[in-house]
Amino acid sequence: MAKDVLCEVQNCQFWSQGNRCSADAIYVVSHAGSTATSSTETDCKTFQPSE
């Protein structure tokens, strides 16, 4: 079953039309160790600026 990953960061090389992420895999990390209590405590390490 395919899942959609949505992303609004248009200057990422994996950004696709319709705010879709085209990366094969997504890597998300937490600023607070191995757990997070909100999205503001996380970052997408998959991001790469488009050229």
PyMOL commands that set and color helices and strands:
alter all, ss='L'
color gray80, all
select helices_A, chain A and resi 39-41
alter helices_A, ss='H'
color red, helices_A
select strands_A, chain A and resi 15-16+20-21+28-30+42-44
alter strands_A, ss='S'
color yellow, strands_A
deselect
rebuild
show_as cartoon
